[in-house]
Amino acid sequence: MQVICDACGGLRLRINRVYSDSLEETVKSLLQLLGKVNRPSLTELEEKLLSFLESEVKV
């Protein structure tokens, strides 16, 4: 259970660094949905999407 909690904490941190009220509604919705993932890790596609957003926002 601790591994899942640690993974979720890291995911929440990454999402919080990207999230901003100035983002488009679609991007905010995607980040919110990624934050609700109930797995210890993202899928390959989810990881690519989050990494892309991080690079665009310059995290």
PQR file of N, CA, C, O and H, with PARSE charges and radii, in Angstrom:
ATOM      1  N   MET A   1       0.824  -1.198   0.000 -0.4000 1.5000
ATOM      2  CA  MET A   1       0.000   0.000   0.000 -0.0000 2.0000
ATOM      3  C   MET A   1       0.866   1.259   0.000  0.5500 1.7000
ATOM      4  O   MET A   1       0.497   2.254  -0.624 -0.5500 1.4000
ATOM      5  N   GLN A   2       1.997   1.235   0.680 -0.4000 1.5000
ATOM      6  CA  GLN A   2       2.877   2.394   0.743 -0.0000 2.0000
ATOM      7  C   GLN A   2       3.408   2.759  -0.642  0.5500 1.7000
ATOM      8  O   GLN A   2       3.547   3.939  -0.962 -0.5500 1.4000
ATOM      9  H   GLN A   2       2.297   0.426   1.187  0.4000 1.0000
ATOM     10  N   VAL A   3       3.703   1.751  -1.461 -0.4000 1.5000
ATOM     11  CA  VAL A   3       4.215   2.013  -2.809 -0.0000 2.0000
ATOM     12  C   VAL A   3       3.181   2.798  -3.606  0.5500 1.7000
ATOM     13  O   VAL A   3       3.528   3.760  -4.291 -0.5500 1.4000
ATOM     14  H   VAL A   3       3.590   0.792  -1.201  0.4000 1.0000
ATOM     15  N   ILE A   4       1.917   2.398  -3.523 -0.4000 1.5000
ATOM     16  CA  ILE A   4       0.852   3.106  -4.236 -0.0000 2.0000
ATOM     17  C   ILE A   4       0.737   4.537  -3.724  0.5500 1.7000
ATOM     18  O   ILE A   4       0.605   5.467  -4.520 -0.5500 1.4000
ATOM     19  H   ILE A   4       1.635   1.616  -2.967  0.4000 1.0000
ATOM     20  N   CYS A   5       0.785   4.724  -2.418 -0.4000 1.5000
ATOM     21  CA  CYS A   5       0.697   6.072  -1.842 -0.0000 2.0000
ATOM     22  C   CYS A   5       1.864   6.942  -2.294  0.5500 1.7000
ATOM     23  O   CYS A   5       1.663   8.113  -2.619 -0.5500 1.4000
ATOM     24  H   CYS A   5       0.892   3.969  -1.772  0.4000 1.0000
ATOM     25  N   ASP A   6       3.076   6.399  -2.321 -0.4000 1.5000
ATOM     26  CA  ASP A   6       4.250   7.147  -2.768 -0.0000 2.0000
ATOM     27  C   ASP A   6       4.116   7.521  -4.233  0.5500 1.7000
ATOM     28  O   ASP A   6       4.428   8.646  -4.626 -0.5500 1.4000
ATOM     29  H   ASP A   6       3.239   5.448  -2.058  0.4000 1.0000
ATOM     30  N   ALA A   7       3.650   6.575  -5.042 -0.4000 1.5000
ATOM     31  CA  ALA A   7       3.487   6.848  -6.472 -0.0000 2.0000
ATOM     32  C   ALA A   7       2.430   7.917  -6.694  0.5500 1.7000
ATOM     33  O   ALA A   7       2.619   8.810  -7.519 -0.5500 1.4000
ATOM     34  H   ALA A   7       3.397   5.662  -4.724  0.4000 1.0000
ATOM     35  N   CYS A   8       1.322   7.839  -5.970 -0.4000 1.5000
ATOM     36  CA  CYS A   8       0.261   8.836  -6.114 -0.0000 2.0000
ATOM     37  C   CYS A   8       0.740  10.210  -5.660  0.5500 1.7000
ATOM     38  O   CYS A   8       0.387  11.222  -6.265 -0.5500 1.4000
ATOM     39  H   CYS A   8       1.169   7.113  -5.299  0.4000 1.0000
ATOM     40  N   GLY A   9       1.536  10.250  -4.606 -0.4000 1.5000
ATOM     41  CA  GLY A   9       2.068  11.519  -4.120 -0.0000 2.0000
ATOM     42  C   GLY A   9       2.964  12.172  -5.155  0.5500 1.7000
ATOM     43  O   GLY A   9       2.907  13.385  -5.357 -0.5500 1.4000
ATOM     44  H   GLY A   9       1.823   9.427  -4.115  0.4000 1.0000
ATOM     45  N   GLY A  10       3.792  11.372  -5.810 -0.4000 1.5000
ATOM     46  CA  GLY A  10       4.655  11.901  -6.858 -0.0000 2.0000
ATOM     47  C   GLY A  10       3.852  12.393  -8.049  0.5500 1.7000
ATOM     48  O   GLY A  10       4.180  13.417  -8.648 -0.5500 1.4000
ATOM     49  H   GLY A  10       3.838  10.387  -5.646  0.4000 1.0000
ATOM     50  N   LEU A  11       2.812  11.671  -8.386 -0.4000 1.5000
ATOM     51  CA  LEU A  11       1.942  12.069  -9.489 -0.0000 2.0000
ATOM     52  C   LEU A  11       1.228  13.368  -9.162  0.5500 1.7000
ATOM     53  O   LEU A  11       1.157  14.265 -10.003 -0.5500 1.4000
ATOM     54  H   LEU A  11       2.545  10.839  -7.899  0.4000 1.0000
ATOM     55  N   ARG A  12       0.700  13.479  -7.955 -0.4000 1.5000
ATOM     56  CA  ARG A  12       0.012  14.715  -7.545 -0.0000 2.0000
ATOM     57  C   ARG A  12       0.962  15.910  -7.591  0.5500 1.7000
ATOM     58  O   ARG A  12       0.575  17.002  -8.008 -0.5500 1.4000
ATOM     59  H   ARG A  12       0.758  12.751  -7.272  0.4000 1.0000
ATOM     60  N   LEU A  13       2.187  15.701  -7.166 -0.4000 1.5000
ATOM     61  CA  LEU A  13       3.181  16.774  -7.193 -0.0000 2.0000
ATOM     62  C   LEU A  13       3.441  17.229  -8.630  0.5500 1.7000
ATOM     63  O   LEU A  13       3.476  18.427  -8.912 -0.5500 1.4000
ATOM     64  H   LEU A  13       2.501  14.814  -6.828  0.4000 1.0000
ATOM     65  N   ARG A  14       3.620  16.272  -9.527 -0.4000 1.5000
ATOM     66  CA  ARG A  14       3.845  16.613 -10.937 -0.0000 2.0000
ATOM     67  C   ARG A  14       2.657  17.373 -11.514  0.5500 1.7000
ATOM     68  O   ARG A  14       2.838  18.361 -12.224 -0.5500 1.4000
ATOM     69  H   ARG A  14       3.592  15.299  -9.298  0.4000 1.0000
ATOM     70  N   ILE A  15       1.452  16.921 -11.215 -0.4000 1.5000
ATOM     71  CA  ILE A  15       0.253  17.586 -11.731 -0.0000 2.0000
ATOM     72  C   ILE A  15       0.134  18.988 -11.158  0.5500 1.7000
ATOM     73  O   ILE A  15      -0.190  19.927 -11.885 -0.5500 1.4000
ATOM     74  H   ILE A  15       1.304  16.118 -10.637  0.4000 1.0000
ATOM     75  N   ASN A  16       0.386  19.140  -9.880 -0.4000 1.5000
ATOM     76  CA  ASN A  16       0.289  20.460  -9.244 -0.0000 2.0000
ATOM     77  C   ASN A  16       1.288  21.451  -9.814  0.5500 1.7000
ATOM     78  O   ASN A  16       0.996  22.645  -9.889 -0.5500 1.4000
ATOM     79  H   ASN A  16       0.649  18.377  -9.290  0.4000 1.0000
ATOM     80  N   ARG A  17       2.463  20.980 -10.218 -0.4000 1.5000
ATOM     81  CA  ARG A  17       3.458  21.880 -10.806 -0.0000 2.0000
ATOM     82  C   ARG A  17       3.013  22.388 -12.171  0.5500 1.7000
ATOM     83  O   ARG A  17       3.379  23.495 -12.568 -0.5500 1.4000
ATOM     84  H   ARG A  17       2.700  20.010 -10.158  0.4000 1.0000
ATOM     85  N   VAL A  18       2.228  21.595 -12.893 -0.4000 1.5000
ATOM     86  CA  VAL A  18       1.772  21.970 -14.235 -0.0000 2.0000
ATOM     87  C   VAL A  18       0.486  22.785 -14.174  0.5500 1.7000
ATOM     88  O   VAL A  18       0.295  23.709 -14.965 -0.5500 1.4000
ATOM     89  H   VAL A  18       1.930  20.696 -12.571  0.4000 1.0000
ATOM     90  N   TYR A  19      -0.393  22.446 -13.238 -0.4000 1.5000
ATOM     91  CA  TYR A  19      -1.739  23.028 -13.200 -0.0000 2.0000
ATOM     92  C   TYR A  19      -1.706  24.532 -12.938  0.5500 1.7000
ATOM     93  O   TYR A  19      -0.967  25.015 -12.080 -0.5500 1.4000
ATOM     94  H   TYR A  19      -0.238  21.696 -12.595  0.4000 1.0000
ATOM     95  N   SER A  20      -2.510  25.247 -13.685 -0.4000 1.5000
ATOM     96  CA  SER A  20      -2.637  26.693 -13.523 -0.0000 2.0000
ATOM     97  C   SER A  20      -4.016  27.111 -13.997  0.5500 1.7000
ATOM     98  O   SER A  20      -4.565  26.512 -14.922 -0.5500 1.4000
ATOM     99  H   SER A  20      -3.110  24.855 -14.382  0.4000 1.0000
ATOM    100  N   ASP A  21      -4.576  28.127 -13.373 -0.4000 1.5000
ATOM    101  CA  ASP A  21      -5.893  28.618 -13.789 -0.0000 2.0000
ATOM    102  C   ASP A  21      -5.874  29.183 -15.198  0.5500 1.7000
ATOM    103  O   ASP A  21      -6.923  29.289 -15.834 -0.5500 1.4000
ATOM    104  H   ASP A  21      -4.131  28.613 -12.622  0.4000 1.0000
ATOM    105  N   SER A  22      -4.700  29.548 -15.696 -0.4000 1.5000
ATOM    106  CA  SER A  22      -4.608  30.139 -17.031 -0.0000 2.0000
ATOM    107  C   SER A  22      -4.581  29.093 -18.150  0.5500 1.7000
ATOM    108  O   SER A  22      -4.603  29.454 -19.327 -0.5500 1.4000
ATOM    109  H   SER A  22      -3.849  29.463 -15.179  0.4000 1.0000
ATOM    110  N   LEU A  23      -4.533  27.807 -17.803 -0.4000 1.5000
ATOM    111  CA  LEU A  23      -4.536  26.751 -18.815 -0.0000 2.0000
ATOM    112  C   LEU A  23      -5.900  26.634 -19.483  0.5500 1.7000
ATOM    113  O   LEU A  23      -6.919  27.023 -18.912 -0.5500 1.4000
ATOM    114  H   LEU A  23      -4.514  27.513 -16.847  0.4000 1.0000
ATOM    115  N   GLU A  24      -5.905  26.097 -20.692 -0.4000 1.5000
ATOM    116  CA  GLU A  24      -7.153  25.835 -21.384 -0.0000 2.0000
ATOM    117  C   GLU A  24      -7.966  24.814 -20.600  0.5500 1.7000
ATOM    118  O   GLU A  24      -7.407  23.979 -19.889 -0.5500 1.4000
ATOM    119  H   GLU A  24      -5.077  25.781 -21.156  0.4000 1.0000
ATOM    120  N   GLU A  25      -9.281  24.886 -20.732 -0.4000 1.5000
ATOM    121  CA  GLU A  25     -10.176  23.984 -19.991 -0.0000 2.0000
ATOM    122  C   GLU A  25      -9.872  22.515 -20.298  0.5500 1.7000
ATOM    123  O   GLU A  25      -9.929  21.671 -19.403 -0.5500 1.4000
ATOM    124  H   GLU A  25      -9.734  25.564 -21.310  0.4000 1.0000
ATOM    125  N   THR A  26      -9.553  22.208 -21.548 -0.4000 1.5000
ATOM    126  CA  THR A  26      -9.252  20.825 -21.923 -0.0000 2.0000
ATOM    127  C   THR A  26      -8.029  20.310 -21.173  0.5500 1.7000
ATOM    128  O   THR A  26      -8.023  19.177 -20.692 -0.5500 1.4000
ATOM    129  H   THR A  26      -9.507  22.893 -22.275  0.4000 1.0000
ATOM    130  N   VAL A  27      -7.001  21.135 -21.073 -0.4000 1.5000
ATOM    131  CA  VAL A  27      -5.771  20.741 -20.383 -0.0000 2.0000
ATOM    132  C   VAL A  27      -6.049  20.563 -18.889  0.5500 1.7000
ATOM    133  O   VAL A  27      -5.585  19.601 -18.279 -0.5500 1.4000
ATOM    134  H   VAL A  27      -7.005  22.056 -21.464  0.4000 1.0000
ATOM    135  N   LYS A  28      -6.800  21.486 -18.310 -0.4000 1.5000
ATOM    136  CA  LYS A  28      -7.138  21.353 -16.878 -0.0000 2.0000
ATOM    137  C   LYS A  28      -7.928  20.072 -16.631  0.5500 1.7000
ATOM    138  O   LYS A  28      -7.701  19.387 -15.634 -0.5500 1.4000
ATOM    139  H   LYS A  28      -7.177  22.268 -18.806  0.4000 1.0000
ATOM    140  N   SER A  29      -8.855  19.746 -17.530 -0.4000 1.5000
ATOM    141  CA  SER A  29      -9.654  18.526 -17.378 -0.0000 2.0000
ATOM    142  C   SER A  29      -8.780  17.286 -17.469  0.5500 1.7000
ATOM    143  O   SER A  29      -8.952  16.341 -16.699 -0.5500 1.4000
ATOM    144  H   SER A  29      -9.040  20.304 -18.340  0.4000 1.0000
ATOM    145  N   LEU A  30      -7.842  17.287 -18.412 -0.4000 1.5000
ATOM    146  CA  LEU A  30      -6.928  16.157 -18.550 -0.0000 2.0000
ATOM    147  C   LEU A  30      -6.106  15.964 -17.280  0.5500 1.7000
ATOM    148  O   LEU A  30      -5.958  14.842 -16.795 -0.5500 1.4000
ATOM    149  H   LEU A  30      -7.702  18.055 -19.038  0.4000 1.0000
ATOM    150  N   LEU A  31      -5.571  17.059 -16.745 -0.4000 1.5000
ATOM    151  CA  LEU A  31      -4.785  16.964 -15.513 -0.0000 2.0000
ATOM    152  C   LEU A  31      -5.636  16.467 -14.350  0.5500 1.7000
ATOM    153  O   LEU A  31      -5.166  15.675 -13.533 -0.5500 1.4000
ATOM    154  H   LEU A  31      -5.691  17.970 -17.139  0.4000 1.0000
ATOM    155  N   GLN A  32      -6.873  16.921 -14.270 -0.4000 1.5000
ATOM    156  CA  GLN A  32      -7.762  16.457 -13.202 -0.0000 2.0000
ATOM    157  C   GLN A  32      -8.029  14.965 -13.326  0.5500 1.7000
ATOM    158  O   GLN A  32      -8.041  14.246 -12.327 -0.5500 1.4000
ATOM    159  H   GLN A  32      -7.255  17.565 -14.934  0.4000 1.0000
ATOM    160  N   LEU A  33      -8.245  14.500 -14.554 -0.4000 1.5000
ATOM    161  CA  LEU A  33      -8.481  13.072 -14.761 -0.0000 2.0000
ATOM    162  C   LEU A  33      -7.242  12.242 -14.431  0.5500 1.7000
ATOM    163  O   LEU A  33      -7.357  11.170 -13.837 -0.5500 1.4000
ATOM    164  H   LEU A  33      -8.236  15.084 -15.365  0.4000 1.0000
ATOM    165  N   LEU A  34      -6.072  12.722 -14.807 -0.4000 1.5000
ATOM    166  CA  LEU A  34      -4.839  12.007 -14.465 -0.0000 2.0000
ATOM    167  C   LEU A  34      -4.672  11.927 -12.947  0.5500 1.7000
ATOM    168  O   LEU A  34      -4.143  10.942 -12.432 -0.5500 1.4000
ATOM    169  H   LEU A  34      -5.978  13.593 -15.290  0.4000 1.0000
ATOM    170  N   GLY A  35      -5.115  12.946 -12.241 -0.4000 1.5000
ATOM    171  CA  GLY A  35      -5.030  12.949 -10.785 -0.0000 2.0000
ATOM    172  C   GLY A  35      -5.959  11.950 -10.125  0.5500 1.7000
ATOM    173  O   GLY A  35      -5.776  11.607  -8.957 -0.5500 1.4000
ATOM    174  H   GLY A  35      -5.544  13.746 -12.660  0.4000 1.0000
ATOM    175  N   LYS A  36      -6.955  11.480 -10.863 -0.4000 1.5000
ATOM    176  CA  LYS A  36      -7.912  10.513 -10.322 -0.0000 2.0000
ATOM    177  C   LYS A  36      -7.546   9.066 -10.650  0.5500 1.7000
ATOM    178  O   LYS A  36      -8.265   8.144 -10.264 -0.5500 1.4000
ATOM    179  H   LYS A  36      -7.104  11.758 -11.812  0.4000 1.0000
ATOM    180  N   VAL A  37      -6.444   8.861 -11.353 -0.4000 1.5000
ATOM    181  CA  VAL A  37      -6.019   7.509 -11.715 -0.0000 2.0000
ATOM    182  C   VAL A  37      -5.803   6.695 -10.443  0.5500 1.7000
ATOM    183  O   VAL A  37      -5.114   7.130  -9.520 -0.5500 1.4000
ATOM    184  H   VAL A  37      -5.860   9.610 -11.666  0.4000 1.0000
ATOM    185  N   ASN A  38      -6.401   5.515 -10.412 -0.4000 1.5000
ATOM    186  CA  ASN A  38      -6.338   4.670  -9.215 -0.0000 2.0000
ATOM    187  C   ASN A  38      -5.428   3.465  -9.468  0.5500 1.7000
ATOM    188  O   ASN A  38      -5.815   2.315  -9.256 -0.5500 1.4000
ATOM    189  H   ASN A  38      -6.961   5.163 -11.162  0.4000 1.0000
ATOM    190  N   ARG A  39      -4.206   3.763  -9.928 -0.4000 1.5000
ATOM    191  CA  ARG A  39      -3.193   2.751 -10.195 -0.0000 2.0000
ATOM    192  C   ARG A  39      -1.869   3.277  -9.666  0.5500 1.7000
ATOM    193  O   ARG A  39      -1.714   4.484  -9.481 -0.5500 1.4000
ATOM    194  H   ARG A  39      -3.892   4.697 -10.099  0.4000 1.0000
ATOM    195  N   PRO A  40      -0.912   2.389  -9.419 -0.5600 1.5000
ATOM    196  CA  PRO A  40       0.380   2.856  -8.898  0.2800 2.0000
ATOM    197  C   PRO A  40       1.222   3.602  -9.929  0.5500 1.7000
ATOM    198  O   PRO A  40       2.181   4.279  -9.559 -0.5500 1.4000
ATOM    199  N   SER A  41       0.887   3.494 -11.209 -0.4000 1.5000
ATOM    200  CA  SER A  41       1.644   4.211 -12.222 -0.0000 2.0000
ATOM    201  C   SER A  41       0.747   4.546 -13.410  0.5500 1.7000
ATOM    202  O   SER A  41      -0.325   3.968 -13.588 -0.5500 1.4000
ATOM    203  H   SER A  41       0.108   2.944 -11.510  0.4000 1.0000
ATOM    204  N   LEU A  42       1.213   5.488 -14.211 -0.4000 1.5000
ATOM    205  CA  LEU A  42       0.481   5.871 -15.405 -0.0000 2.0000
ATOM    206  C   LEU A  42       0.765   4.880 -16.530  0.5500 1.7000
ATOM    207  O   LEU A  42       1.790   4.199 -16.532 -0.5500 1.4000
ATOM    208  H   LEU A  42       2.084   5.957 -14.067  0.4000 1.0000
ATOM    209  N   THR A  43      -0.157   4.814 -17.480 -0.4000 1.5000
ATOM    210  CA  THR A  43       0.118   4.028 -18.675 -0.0000 2.0000
ATOM    211  C   THR A  43       1.172   4.769 -19.487  0.5500 1.7000
ATOM    212  O   THR A  43       1.491   5.922 -19.195 -0.5500 1.4000
ATOM    213  H   THR A  43      -0.990   5.367 -17.478  0.4000 1.0000
ATOM    214  N   GLU A  44       1.702   4.121 -20.487 -0.4000 1.5000
ATOM    215  CA  GLU A  44       2.727   4.746 -21.323 -0.0000 2.0000
ATOM    216  C   GLU A  44       2.180   6.018 -21.987  0.5500 1.7000
ATOM    217  O   GLU A  44       2.869   7.036 -22.038 -0.5500 1.4000
ATOM    218  H   GLU A  44       1.444   3.185 -20.725  0.4000 1.0000
ATOM    219  N   LEU A  45       0.965   5.960 -22.484 -0.4000 1.5000
ATOM    220  CA  LEU A  45       0.369   7.125 -23.133 -0.0000 2.0000
ATOM    221  C   LEU A  45       0.098   8.249 -22.130  0.5500 1.7000
ATOM    222  O   LEU A  45       0.351   9.417 -22.428 -0.5500 1.4000
ATOM    223  H   LEU A  45       0.405   5.133 -22.442  0.4000 1.0000
ATOM    224  N   GLU A  46      -0.414   7.905 -20.947 -0.4000 1.5000
ATOM    225  CA  GLU A  46      -0.656   8.921 -19.915 -0.0000 2.0000
ATOM    226  C   GLU A  46       0.650   9.599 -19.510  0.5500 1.7000
ATOM    227  O   GLU A  46       0.693  10.816 -19.331 -0.5500 1.4000
ATOM    228  H   GLU A  46      -0.619   6.957 -20.706  0.4000 1.0000
ATOM    229  N   GLU A  47       1.705   8.814 -19.369 -0.4000 1.5000
ATOM    230  CA  GLU A  47       3.016   9.361 -19.005 -0.0000 2.0000
ATOM    231  C   GLU A  47       3.523  10.311 -20.086  0.5500 1.7000
ATOM    232  O   GLU A  47       4.075  11.367 -19.778 -0.5500 1.4000
ATOM    233  H   GLU A  47       1.670   7.826 -19.515  0.4000 1.0000
ATOM    234  N   LYS A  48       3.337   9.937 -21.351 -0.4000 1.5000
ATOM    235  CA  LYS A  48       3.758  10.805 -22.455 -0.0000 2.0000
ATOM    236  C   LYS A  48       2.982  12.118 -22.446  0.5500 1.7000
ATOM    237  O   LYS A  48       3.556  13.187 -22.654 -0.5500 1.4000
ATOM    238  H   LYS A  48       2.889   9.079 -21.601  0.4000 1.0000
ATOM    239  N   LEU A  49       1.681  12.035 -22.206 -0.4000 1.5000
ATOM    240  CA  LEU A  49       0.865  13.249 -22.154 -0.0000 2.0000
ATOM    241  C   LEU A  49       1.313  14.174 -21.030  0.5500 1.7000
ATOM    242  O   LEU A  49       1.461  15.378 -21.240 -0.5500 1.4000
ATOM    243  H   LEU A  49       1.214  11.167 -22.037  0.4000 1.0000
ATOM    244  N   LEU A  50       1.529  13.624 -19.841 -0.4000 1.5000
ATOM    245  CA  LEU A  50       1.954  14.443 -18.712 -0.0000 2.0000
ATOM    246  C   LEU A  50       3.346  15.012 -18.952  0.5500 1.7000
ATOM    247  O   LEU A  50       3.594  16.178 -18.644 -0.5500 1.4000
ATOM    248  H   LEU A  50       1.409  12.646 -19.671  0.4000 1.0000
ATOM    249  N   SER A  51       4.245  14.223 -19.488 -0.4000 1.5000
ATOM    250  CA  SER A  51       5.592  14.711 -19.788 -0.0000 2.0000
ATOM    251  C   SER A  51       5.553  15.833 -20.820  0.5500 1.7000
ATOM    252  O   SER A  51       6.288  16.814 -20.704 -0.5500 1.4000
ATOM    253  H   SER A  51       4.044  13.276 -19.738  0.4000 1.0000
ATOM    254  N   PHE A  52       4.701  15.689 -21.824 -0.4000 1.5000
ATOM    255  CA  PHE A  52       4.559  16.738 -22.825 -0.0000 2.0000
ATOM    256  C   PHE A  52       4.061  18.035 -22.189  0.5500 1.7000
ATOM    257  O   PHE A  52       4.591  19.109 -22.471 -0.5500 1.4000
ATOM    258  H   PHE A  52       4.104  14.891 -21.918  0.4000 1.0000
ATOM    259  N   LEU A  53       3.050  17.937 -21.340 -0.4000 1.5000
ATOM    260  CA  LEU A  53       2.531  19.129 -20.663 -0.0000 2.0000
ATOM    261  C   LEU A  53       3.603  19.760 -19.778  0.5500 1.7000
ATOM    262  O   LEU A  53       3.723  20.984 -19.725 -0.5500 1.4000
ATOM    263  H   LEU A  53       2.619  17.064 -21.112  0.4000 1.0000
ATOM    264  N   GLU A  54       4.379  18.931 -19.083 -0.4000 1.5000
ATOM    265  CA  GLU A  54       5.455  19.457 -18.252 -0.0000 2.0000
ATOM    266  C   GLU A  54       6.472  20.228 -19.099  0.5500 1.7000
ATOM    267  O   GLU A  54       6.954  21.283 -18.687 -0.5500 1.4000
ATOM    268  H   GLU A  54       4.281  17.937 -19.125  0.4000 1.0000
ATOM    269  N   SER A  55       6.791  19.704 -20.272 -0.4000 1.5000
ATOM    270  CA  SER A  55       7.771  20.381 -21.127 -0.0000 2.0000
ATOM    271  C   SER A  55       7.206  21.679 -21.708  0.5500 1.7000
ATOM    272  O   SER A  55       7.941  22.653 -21.875 -0.5500 1.4000
ATOM    273  H   SER A  55       6.399  18.847 -20.607  0.4000 1.0000
ATOM    274  N   GLU A  56       5.924  21.698 -22.013 -0.4000 1.5000
ATOM    275  CA  GLU A  56       5.303  22.900 -22.560 -0.0000 2.0000
ATOM    276  C   GLU A  56       5.156  24.000 -21.523  0.5500 1.7000
ATOM    277  O   GLU A  56       5.277  25.182 -21.844 -0.5500 1.4000
ATOM    278  H   GLU A  56       5.327  20.907 -21.878  0.4000 1.0000
ATOM    279  N   VAL A  57       4.895  23.614 -20.286 -0.4000 1.5000
ATOM    280  CA  VAL A  57       4.726  24.591 -19.209 -0.0000 2.0000
ATOM    281  C   VAL A  57       6.088  24.971 -18.625  0.5500 1.7000
ATOM    282  O   VAL A  57       6.189  25.917 -17.844 -0.5500 1.4000
ATOM    283  H   VAL A  57       4.796  22.654 -20.026  0.4000 1.0000
ATOM    284  N   LYS A  58       7.119  24.243 -18.998 -0.4000 1.5000
ATOM    285  CA  LYS A  58       8.496  24.481 -18.544 -0.0000 2.0000
ATOM    286  C   LYS A  58       8.649  24.242 -17.049  0.5500 1.7000
ATOM    287  O   LYS A  58       9.158  25.090 -16.316 -0.5500 1.4000
ATOM    288  H   LYS A  58       7.037  23.474 -19.632  0.4000 1.0000
ATOM    289  N   VAL A  59       8.200  23.073 -16.613 -0.4000 1.5000
ATOM    290  CA  VAL A  59       8.312  22.685 -15.204 -0.0000 2.0000
ATOM    291  C   VAL A  59       9.729  22.325 -14.884  0.5500 1.7000
ATOM    292  O   VAL A  59      10.034  21.970 -13.746 -0.5500 1.4000
ATOM    293  H   VAL A  59       7.787  22.384 -17.209  0.4000 1.0000
TER
END
